[in-house]
Structures are given as structure tokens and as C-alpha cells.
Amino acid sequence: MPLRQQDSPGALAFQTSRHRDMRTPVRRLVGIGVGPFNLGLACLAQPITDLESVFFERKPAFDWHGNILMTHARMQTPFTADLVTPADPTSPFSFLNFLKQHGRLHAYMIRGDLYPLREEFNQYYQWCANQLENIHFGHDVTDVEYDDAQQCYRVHTENARTSTPAVTAASALVIGTGTVPRWPDGVPRNVNRIIHSSQYLAQRPRLRDCRRIAVVGGGQSGAEVFLDLLQGQDTHDHELLWLTRSTHFFPTEEGKLTLEMTSPTYIEHFFSLAASKRKDLIQAQHNLHKGSRLDTLAEIYDTMYAHHVRGSLRAKLLPATSLQRIDRERAGASLRLSLYHNHLETDSTREVDAVILATGYQDLLPGFMDRIADRILLDSSGHPDLDLNHAVDINRGEIFIQNMDLHTHGFSTSDLSVSYNDNSRILNTVTGRTVYPLNPGVLFQDFTPTGD
Ligand SMILES: Cc1cc2nc3c(=O)[nH]c(=O)nc-3n(C[C@H](O)[C@H](O)[C@H](O)COP(=O)(O)OP(=O)(O)OC[C@H]3O[C@@H](n4cnc5c(N)ncnc54)[C@H](O)[C@@H]3O)c2cc1C
């Protein structure tokens, strides 16, 4: 791939050894992927004058789960868990400043809800992203290599619109490429009536003519999709099925003492435990990060009740039911779901016209890291061996991975209310000083008691 310096973004183009002052090591953080985690990093890095940073995102503009942003869907985390506030409440990138700049602060106070609409938070994220000139949208990172001579990483990008390649040098990489939709075994791909929830709104028009629709998965996405279809029953003749393999449709636990376990102190405690203990705890803490919001489940119940009163209820919930496979005899034919009841230990089948897989997301180390695999530490299970600061490289300070730390940092891995802590740690490590103090805060539980 040719090096074309003029195609690299702005002044941050990779400099060949001919042009570069060999005495000056590259000191530049490159963020790969811009979802909420790396967007928060970009906001917090912005005031650090002696740290150059550049971010690449393959999408043409910031968009947070746009295909599942239902009109009334609310955040699962309060607005104080925005991109910056817990690390720096004086930052201009706060949600409150966004509201102020848009003339909505007073209206928001009247609304009186800690939990913003997801659509509004997406707008807030976009507002922040649009102010940061060092985020390069429409740039796909295709490859990363290590340059032994220059002792830096070379990040290869491709302009998504023009296919123009470019290379940027970096002393630190922060991988924020997120998770990928999970597609269950036994479910055929490329059937246009089998949709992953991450594509729901884009594909929803196709569902209009489908009479029988099954939603698979009892998490928040499954709940929101099912509720949306349920609310549409007044205008569409849908017959709905919602199934979960869990014992019941349970709410994510959000008690105040439970929420103390999303604190940096608990994360440090979890990190200090033996790997086998962490693994057990992740299972035991299932209810803390799976399931759906209590109010979404209540709204589903109330909507079903109202349909029942009107005599128009055409929906059924199937708990403890695992989807085994989906078959269809020919293109256009109905889809046959093979189901297994986990408690009765019985098999059954159901015919439907469309399926929405709300089966979640999974971690995957991006392929562009293949050529730097020898610089990445893995644990005995093959997972990235992150340290507390999210560094995963052999020197513990060059390659950081966001949101892939369930096995090391615990159940709050993808929780946006902890991203400030991850980003503070990353920036403190990269700069070699405490730019953002790690404040343990007030806790009423002693997670690591040492006795009197
Ligand atoms: C519908 C939904 C709602 C959620 N709501 C909440 C909530 O209210 N509160 C909460 O705490 N958590 C919530 N979560 C969980 C979590 O916070 C989100 O999944 C969040 O988006 C994770 O952010 P991220 O930055 O790690 O990754 P992502 O948001 O997935 O962003 C990763 C980005 O990397 C880009 N990318 C990937 N590969 C490349 C490449 N090679 N080159 C360039 N760019 C690349 C992608 O295009 C993408 O934009 C929600 C999750 C979902 C699915």
C-alpha cells in the first residue's frame, strides 16, 4: 500500500524518516473507532496541550446504535454519566452544557428525569464529536504494524468515500471498536426475514407484511423491540412471540448498594481477585448486567393488559425457552423455530414469518491488530490480558483496549458510567502523570475488608 502523505488527515500525517527529526520520538495517541468510550477519551484529551491525539471512525458521522433508537427509549445510566462530568465537572463537553447551548436546560429541569432519552444522548454525543477536529470520520483502520526502527506504531487507514490510503504514526493506540452483533448457532444468515436487533429500525418496514413475529432474547434490546411491535399492534396485524432462555423475564438489578459495585473501588477489588473467582462472580452477578429495565418490563405488561381488555391481545411470552435452530423449506416459506424448554426438557416447534434476534453482542479483537499480535499479552484463556489501566501490550503503556474487560474489570465493562474512569486511567498512563485524579469517592460497603 503506497504511503501518500498528502492523503493523511491534516498535520498528523505519518512522517517518513527522511523528514522526521530522528531525535524526537513520536508522541501521539491514536484512537481507533469512535463510540461513546473513545469519544469520551477525545473530550478528556482535548485540554491536554502536550498530548497530540487523533481518532479514526469508519462511519461518516457519529451515530450511536441508530437502528435501535426507539422514540421513547431512555438511557440506562443517568445524565451525570456523560462523557466527562465524573472526571471533570467543569468540562465544556458536559451534557448540561449541551442542554444550555440548545436552550433546553430549563425544560430538562422541568422534565425532572435523571435518565435522558437515548435519542437526546445521541444528539449530545454528536454535538461533542462535531467540536473535535481531531476525529476523522469516514476513515476505516485496515492495518496496524510496529515500526522497530522508529519505535512507533503505524496505523493504516482508508478513506471510506475515496478509498485513499494513509498512514499515521502513533506512540499509543486506544482500541475502541466496540462489540459485534452475536448471531446464534443454528440460525441461517442472509434470510431477509431474520434480523439482528442492531438493524431493527432499518429493517422494520419489511416486517409490515409479516403476520407472526418472534423476538429472541430477554435483554433490553429484546424488550424494546417487543414493546415497539406490541404498540404497533393497533395498526398492524402482528401475532407476537417473545422468548428468553433465562428462567424468567427479569429486570436488571439497580439497587443503590448494587450500584456501588460499578464504582472504581469495586472494579479495583474485582481486578485483584484470582481469575477463577472472577469467572464465578461474573456468572453469579448475571442479574446486574443482563435483563432489561424494570420500567420497560412494566410498560410491556401494561400494554399487554390494555390489549387484553380491548380483546385485541395477540402476543405470548415464553420464558425458559432456548432457540435451537431455524429452518425454512424454501425461500419465502415460513420459518420453523426449534425450541427447547429448559425446565420441562422438552422440544417443540413454532412457525413464524419473521424473527428478530436480540441476542446481544460479543467481543472480538479486530483483524487489523493481527500484525501487532506479538506485542499483545493474552491470558491462559486467550483473552486480552488487560492491566487495571486497560493496557494490554508488553510494555503496559502503548496499546489500550476499551470495553473488552468483562473478565478482568467485571460486569460494568460496557457501562457508560465507568468510561470516565477507564479514560482517566488511560490518559494518566499515556502522559505519565495524574491529569485526572482517580477519586475513590464515598462508599458504604467495604469490598476488601482487612479486619480491625
Ligand atoms: C441499544 C443499546 C443501548 C445501550 N444503552 C446503554 C446505556 O443507556 N447505558 C450504558 O451504560 N450502556 C448502554 N449500552 C452499552 C454500551 O455502552 C454501548 O454498547 C456503547 O456503544 C459501547 O461503546 P463503545 O465506544 O465501546 O463501542 P461502539 O459504540 O460500538 O463504537 C465502536 C465504533 O468503532 C467503529 N469501528 C469499528 N471498527 C473500526 C475500524 N476498523 N476503523 C474505524 N472505526 C471502526 C464502529 O464503526 C463504531 O462506531 C447500550 C448498548 C446498546 C446496544
The ligand as an SDF file (V2000), in Angstrom:
LIG
                    3D

 53 58  0  0  0  0  0  0  0  0999 V2000
  -29.1260   -0.3210   22.1520 C   0  0  0  0  0  0  0  0  0  0  0  0
  -28.0920   -0.1570   23.2250 C   0  0  0  0  0  0  0  0  0  0  0  0
  -28.3070    0.7580   24.2370 C   0  0  0  0  0  0  0  0  0  0  0  0
  -27.3550    0.9290   25.2450 C   0  0  0  0  0  0  0  0  0  0  0  0
  -27.6210    1.8230   26.2310 N   0  0  0  0  0  0  0  0  0  0  0  0
  -26.7330    1.9580   27.2290 C   0  0  0  0  0  0  0  0  0  0  0  0
  -26.9900    2.8820   28.3070 C   0  0  0  0  0  0  0  0  0  0  0  0
  -28.0220    3.5480   28.3440 O   0  0  0  0  0  0  0  0  0  0  0  0
  -26.0700    2.9870   29.2980 N   0  0  0  0  0  0  0  0  0  0  0  0
  -24.9390    2.2180   29.3140 C   0  0  0  0  0  0  0  0  0  0  0  0
  -24.1540    2.3230   30.2480 O   0  0  0  0  0  0  0  0  0  0  0  0
  -24.6620    1.3510   28.2950 N   0  0  0  0  0  0  0  0  0  0  0  0
  -25.5240    1.2070   27.2660 C   0  0  0  0  0  0  0  0  0  0  0  0
  -25.2520    0.3250   26.2570 N   0  0  0  0  0  0  0  0  0  0  0  0
  -23.9910   -0.4580   26.3010 C   0  0  0  0  0  0  0  0  0  0  0  0
  -22.7160    0.2810   25.7770 C   0  0  0  0  0  0  0  0  0  0  0  0
  -22.4480    1.3720   26.4710 O   0  0  0  0  0  0  0  0  0  0  0  0
  -22.7650    0.6000   24.3120 C   0  0  0  0  0  0  0  0  0  0  0  0
  -22.7570   -0.5900   23.6050 O   0  0  0  0  0  0  0  0  0  0  0  0
  -21.6380    1.5200   23.7670 C   0  0  0  0  0  0  0  0  0  0  0  0
  -21.9910    1.8670   22.4580 O   0  0  0  0  0  0  0  0  0  0  0  0
  -20.2530    0.9310   23.7820 C   0  0  0  0  0  0  0  0  0  0  0  0
  -19.3750    1.9330   23.2910 O   0  0  0  0  0  0  0  0  0  0  0  0
  -18.0120    1.6670   22.5380 P   0  0  0  0  0  0  0  0  0  0  0  0
  -17.3900    3.0020   22.3490 O   0  0  0  0  0  0  0  0  0  0  0  0
  -17.2240    0.6370   23.2410 O   0  0  0  0  0  0  0  0  0  0  0  0
  -18.3830    0.9650   21.1370 O   0  0  0  0  0  0  0  0  0  0  0  0
  -19.3650    1.3240   19.9480 P   0  0  0  0  0  0  0  0  0  0  0  0
  -20.4230    2.2610   20.3630 O   0  0  0  0  0  0  0  0  0  0  0  0
  -19.7730    0.0210   19.3690 O   0  0  0  0  0  0  0  0  0  0  0  0
  -18.4260    2.0870   18.8990 O   0  0  0  0  0  0  0  0  0  0  0  0
  -17.3700    1.4600   18.2260 C   0  0  0  0  0  0  0  0  0  0  0  0
  -17.0890    2.2400   16.9520 C   0  0  0  0  0  0  0  0  0  0  0  0
  -15.9090    1.7270   16.3300 O   0  0  0  0  0  0  0  0  0  0  0  0
  -16.0660    1.8250   14.9170 C   0  0  0  0  0  0  0  0  0  0  0  0
  -15.1260    0.9130   14.2680 N   0  0  0  0  0  0  0  0  0  0  0  0
  -15.0990   -0.4400   14.3560 C   0  0  0  0  0  0  0  0  0  0  0  0
  -14.0700   -0.9280   13.6320 N   0  0  0  0  0  0  0  0  0  0  0  0
  -13.4350    0.1340   13.0760 C   0  0  0  0  0  0  0  0  0  0  0  0
  -12.3000    0.2720   12.2290 C   0  0  0  0  0  0  0  0  0  0  0  0
  -11.6060   -0.7860   11.7930 N   0  0  0  0  0  0  0  0  0  0  0  0
  -11.9240    1.5130   11.8480 N   0  0  0  0  0  0  0  0  0  0  0  0
  -12.6090    2.6060   12.2810 C   0  0  0  0  0  0  0  0  0  0  0  0
  -13.6960    2.5340   13.0860 N   0  0  0  0  0  0  0  0  0  0  0  0
  -14.1010    1.3150   13.4840 C   0  0  0  0  0  0  0  0  0  0  0  0
  -17.5310    1.4550   14.7030 C   0  0  0  0  0  0  0  0  0  0  0  0
  -17.9980    1.9640   13.4750 O   0  0  0  0  0  0  0  0  0  0  0  0
  -18.2080    2.1180   15.9100 C   0  0  0  0  0  0  0  0  0  0  0  0
  -18.7050    3.3950   15.6170 O   0  0  0  0  0  0  0  0  0  0  0  0
  -26.1680    0.1520   25.2380 C   0  0  0  0  0  0  0  0  0  0  0  0
  -25.9600   -0.7770   24.2200 C   0  0  0  0  0  0  0  0  0  0  0  0
  -26.9110   -0.9380   23.2230 C   0  0  0  0  0  0  0  0  0  0  0  0
  -26.6710   -1.9630   22.1450 C   0  0  0  0  0  0  0  0  0  0  0  0
  1  2  1  0
  2  3  1  0
  2 52  2  0
  3  4  2  0
  4  5  1  0
  4 50  1  0
  5  6  2  0
  6  7  1  0
  6 13  1  0
  7  8  2  0
  7  9  1  0
  9 10  1  0
 10 11  2  0
 10 12  1  0
 12 13  2  0
 13 14  1  0
 14 15  1  0
 14 50  1  0
 15 16  1  0
 16 17  1  0
 16 18  1  0
 18 19  1  0
 18 20  1  0
 20 21  1  0
 20 22  1  0
 22 23  1  0
 23 24  1  0
 24 25  2  0
 24 26  1  0
 24 27  1  0
 27 28  1  0
 28 29  2  0
 28 30  1  0
 28 31  1  0
 31 32  1  0
 32 33  1  0
 33 34  1  0
 33 48  1  0
 34 35  1  0
 35 36  1  0
 35 46  1  0
 36 37  1  0
 36 45  1  0
 37 38  2  0
 38 39  1  0
 39 40  1  0
 39 45  2  0
 40 41  1  0
 40 42  2  0
 42 43  1  0
 43 44  2  0
 44 45  1  0
 46 47  1  0
 46 48  1  0
 48 49  1  0
 50 51  2  0
 51 52  1  0
 52 53  1  0
M  END
$$$$
